[in-house]
Amino acid sequence: MPPRRLADLVYQPLHAGPLDGAELLGEAADGEGLVVRVGIWRDGGGRIRRARHRSASCAALIGYAEVACALAEAGEPPATLLVDRLVSAVVGAHPLHRDRAALVATALARALAPPPSRNEDCP
């Protein structure tokens, strides 16, 4: 996927939407009001078939969430959807807002993290 303009991503967010029914959810916040949630739906083979986000009203956060969801749906391995990959996929975000890409990468990683193992010997 070629880099996308931030203005286009914000003007027409194709992956922003309700997360109801998502199989996997991840969230990240910066403690200062920026929050992003990512929902993932998979097909029978475990491939991501749908990815949606709910983001605070920050253009950079929305842009990075949009490209993360689009790349995940396109089959890009989730392990590659890190800060540098998201930053390179968005043109026009201010360099000081790179932390927004980190929030999106964290939310996506939390959604896709395996559930904690339960120790059956503990009550």
C-alpha positions, 0 to 999 in steps of 0.5 A: 500500500502506498503512503496515504495523505493524512488529510485524506485519511481523516476526511474519509475514515474507512475503518472508523466504526463500532467495535461491537462483536469484535473477536479481539480488542486492544486499547492504548492511552497516553494519560492525557486524553488520547485513546485508541481502541482497535477491534479485530475480526478473523476468518476461520483460518485466523486471518484478519478479515476486518479491523476497525478503530475508535480514536480520540479526535486527533488527526494523526491518531486517526490517520495512523489507526486508519492505515494500521487497520487497512494494512492488517486487513490487506494481510500485512503481518501484524508483527510488522505494524510497528511505529516506523511502518505506520509513520512511513504509511502516512504523509503529512503527520507532524513529526512530534505526533509520532507518539500517536503511531506508538499508541496505535501499534500498542493497541493493535499489539494488545488486541492480537496478544495471546490471552494470559495463560491460566494456571489451573493449580491456582484457585 
